[in-house]
Amino acid sequence: MTHVRPAFQPKEMRSPRPSPRRLALLGATGSIGRQVCDLVERHPDRFALHAVIAGTDASDAGRAARAIAEAVSDPDVDLVVVAAAGAAALAPTLSALDAGKDIALATKEVLVMAGELVRQRMRRHGSQIFPIDSEHSAIWQCLWGEKEAAVRRLILTGSGGPFLRRPLETLESVTIAEALAHPRWKMGPKITIDSATMMNKGLEVIEAHFLFDVPYSAIDVIVHPQSVVHSMVEFVDGSVKAQLGIPDMHLPIAIALGFPERLDGVTTAPDLAALGQLSFEALDAIRYPAVALAREAGERGGTAPAVLNAANEEAVALFLKGQRRFVEIVPSVRQAVESAAPDEELTLDTVIAADRWARAQVRTTSGGTSRVRSELPA
Ligand SMILES: NC(=O)c1ccc[n+]([C@@H]2O[C@H](COP(=O)([O-])OP(=O)(O)OC[C@H]3O[C@@H](n4cnc5c(N)ncnc54)[C@H](OP(=O)(O)O)[C@@H]3O)[C@@H](O)[C@H]2O)c1
C-alpha cells in the first residue's frame, strides 16, 4: 500500500524533476483546470502545458478517448493533472498510471469509484498521487515528516455549504441558484451541489481512506464554516496539526504541481487577527445524511462506492436540469446504494457496470419524498 499514500516525507523523484515540468492537463476548461493554467502562466520556468484536454468525451470508448489515453501516456509528459469532472476521469487516470505517470489529482470521484484498482496500478507501476483537494492537501502537509504509526486520526473540515443554518423544513424549496451559491468557495457546479448536500465530504472520507491508507473508523468530519483550517491530523500523543490558508485552490494546486518544493507567493496568508475567530461544530447527521451514507458505502467496499458516486452524479445532474428537487438528491443515492446487488469483486468491468446500473436506477426512480421526510426531524 505504500505507493498510493502520498509520501509522508518529501522524497526525490525517480529521476531529477525537469524544469519546466511538462504537464498533461485533463479538464482544462473547468474551475481547477483554469487555475492550473494561471499557475503555469505565472511560473513558466517551473511548468509547461504539454497537452491540454477538455470536453465531454473522455468517457466514451471511441477515438477521442484513445487520443486522451495517448496524450496522458506521452513519454514527454512529467505529470498528469486530473481535473475533469467526475467518473469520466477514471479511464484516463488508469491509462496515465499504466504509463507510470505521477498524478496530481483533483477528481476525487476516481478514488471513490475505483480506489482499490488505482492502488493496484500504482503498486504495479510505481507511480504516486499528489492530492489537489484542499482537505487532502492539508492532511498530506500535516503528515510530512511524521511516522505512520504516530497518526491517530484524520479530521476533515467542511464549511457546511449554503444551508448550514437554513431551517430544515425549508430545504424542500431550495432553488438551483441557492444551492449553487457556496459561501466560501467558487467551484464547478457538480462539486458545489455536493458541498450543499455535504456528499462532497462523504466522497472525501472515501478519498482519504484510499489516499492515506487509513481505516474509516479513523477518519472524522467536523464543520468549520470559515474554511480557513483545511483539515487536521491528530497524533498518538494528543497533538493536532492543522493546515491553514485562505479558501483559494491555487495553493493546493501549486503544492501538488510543485512538490516537493513550495512556490513563492501563491496566495496571501490568512490574517488571523482580522478574522478574529475560527469556529468548529459537530456534523449534524440529520441535516447532512450524505456523509454517513458515503461512509457506509465505503465500508461496504466492492462496487458500493461506485454505485454511490454514479447515483450522486446522476441525481445532481438531474437537479441542475430542474428535474429533481434538492431534497431528493441524497434519497435517490440512498435508494440506489440500498438496492444495488451484493458487493462484487472490483474490476474495471464491474465498476463500469455498477456505474451504468446506478445512473439508470436514479433516472427511472424518484428516490421518494417519503424518505426525504423521514430524514427530516418531525
Ligand atoms: N473546483 C474546485 O474548487 C475543486 C476543489 C476540489 C476538488 N475538485 C474536484 O475537481 C474536479 C473538477 O472540478 P471543477 O470544479 O474544476 O469542475 P468544472 O468546473 O465543472 O470543470 C469540469 C472539467 O471537466 C471537463 N469534462 C467534463 N466532462 C468531461 C468528460 N466526459 N470528458 C472529459 N472532460 C470532461 C470539462 O470540460 P468542458 O468544459 O469541455 O465540458 C471541464 O474542463 C471534480 O472532481 C471536483 O470534485 C474541485
The ligand as a Tripos MOL2 file, in Angstrom:
@<TRIPOS>MOLECULE
LIG
   48    52     1     0     0
SMALL
NO_CHARGES

@<TRIPOS>ATOM
      1 N1        -13.4150   23.4740   -8.2030 N.am      1 LIG1
      2 C1        -12.8250   23.2450   -7.0610 C.2       1 LIG1
      3 O1        -12.5250   24.1810   -6.3200 O.2       1 LIG1
      4 C2        -12.4950   21.8280   -6.6360 C.ar      1 LIG1
      5 C3        -11.9270   21.6100   -5.3830 C.ar      1 LIG1
      6 C4        -11.5710   20.3170   -5.0170 C.ar      1 LIG1
      7 C5        -11.7900   19.2560   -5.8940 C.ar      1 LIG1
      8 N2        -12.3650   19.4950   -7.1010 N.ar      1 LIG1
      9 C6        -12.6200   18.3700   -7.9920 C.3       1 LIG1
     10 O2        -12.0060   18.6420   -9.2470 O.3       1 LIG1
     11 C7        -12.8000   18.0840  -10.3030 C.3       1 LIG1
     12 C8        -13.1220   19.1890  -11.2940 C.3       1 LIG1
     13 O3        -13.9320   20.1560  -10.6390 O.3       1 LIG1
     14 P1        -14.2450   21.5750  -11.2810 P.3       1 LIG1
     15 O4        -14.9410   22.3200  -10.2080 O.co2     1 LIG1
     16 O5        -12.9960   22.1240  -11.8930 O.co2     1 LIG1
     17 O6        -15.2820   21.1390  -12.4270 O.3       1 LIG1
     18 P2        -15.8290   22.0260  -13.6510 P.3       1 LIG1
     19 O7        -15.5560   23.4530  -13.4410 O.co2     1 LIG1
     20 O8        -17.2230   21.5830  -13.8570 O.co2     1 LIG1
     21 O9        -14.9110   21.5370  -14.8700 O.3       1 LIG1
     22 C9        -15.0060   20.2440  -15.3520 C.3       1 LIG1
     23 C10       -13.9750   19.9840  -16.4240 C.3       1 LIG1
     24 O10       -14.1110   18.6200  -16.8220 O.3       1 LIG1
     25 C11       -14.3420   18.5770  -18.2390 C.3       1 LIG1
     26 N3        -15.2230   17.4280  -18.5110 N.ar      1 LIG1
     27 C12       -16.4990   17.2750  -18.1170 C.ar      1 LIG1
     28 N4        -16.9530   16.0920  -18.5540 N.ar      1 LIG1
     29 C13       -15.9430   15.5030  -19.2450 C.ar      1 LIG1
     30 C14       -15.7890   14.2880  -19.9510 C.ar      1 LIG1
     31 N5        -16.8080   13.4160  -20.0540 N.pl3     1 LIG1
     32 N6        -14.6110   14.0240  -20.5330 N.ar      1 LIG1
     33 C15       -13.5790   14.9040  -20.4500 C.ar      1 LIG1
     34 N7        -13.6500   16.0890  -19.8050 N.ar      1 LIG1
     35 C16       -14.8210   16.3640  -19.2050 C.ar      1 LIG1
     36 C17       -14.9860   19.8980  -18.5940 C.3       1 LIG1
     37 O11       -14.8030   20.1480  -19.9770 O.3       1 LIG1
     38 P3        -15.8760   21.0520  -20.7920 P.3       1 LIG1
     39 O12       -15.7560   22.4390  -20.2240 O.co2     1 LIG1
     40 O13       -15.4330   20.9790  -22.1940 O.co2     1 LIG1
     41 O14       -17.2180   20.4170  -20.5320 O.co2     1 LIG1
     42 C18       -14.1790   20.8320  -17.6950 C.3       1 LIG1
     43 O15       -12.9140   21.0830  -18.2720 O.3       1 LIG1
     44 C19       -14.0450   17.4890   -9.6390 C.3       1 LIG1
     45 O16       -13.8710   16.1220   -9.4670 O.3       1 LIG1
     46 C20       -14.1090   18.1660   -8.2890 C.3       1 LIG1
     47 O17       -14.6850   17.3450   -7.2860 O.3       1 LIG1
     48 C21       -12.7180   20.7610   -7.4920 C.ar      1 LIG1
@<TRIPOS>BOND
     1     1     2 1
     2     2     3 2
     3     2     4 1
     4     4     5 ar
     5     4    48 ar
     6     5     6 ar
     7     6     7 ar
     8     7     8 ar
     9     8     9 1
    10     8    48 ar
    11     9    10 1
    12     9    46 1
    13    10    11 1
    14    11    12 1
    15    11    44 1
    16    12    13 1
    17    13    14 1
    18    14    15 2
    19    14    16 1
    20    14    17 1
    21    17    18 1
    22    18    19 2
    23    18    20 1
    24    18    21 1
    25    21    22 1
    26    22    23 1
    27    23    24 1
    28    23    42 1
    29    24    25 1
    30    25    26 1
    31    25    36 1
    32    26    27 ar
    33    26    35 ar
    34    27    28 ar
    35    28    29 ar
    36    29    30 ar
    37    29    35 ar
    38    30    31 1
    39    30    32 ar
    40    32    33 ar
    41    33    34 ar
    42    34    35 ar
    43    36    37 1
    44    36    42 1
    45    37    38 1
    46    38    39 2
    47    38    40 1
    48    38    41 1
    49    42    43 1
    50    44    45 1
    51    44    46 1
    52    46    47 1
@<TRIPOS>SUBSTRUCTURE
     1 LIG1         1 GROUP 0 **** ****
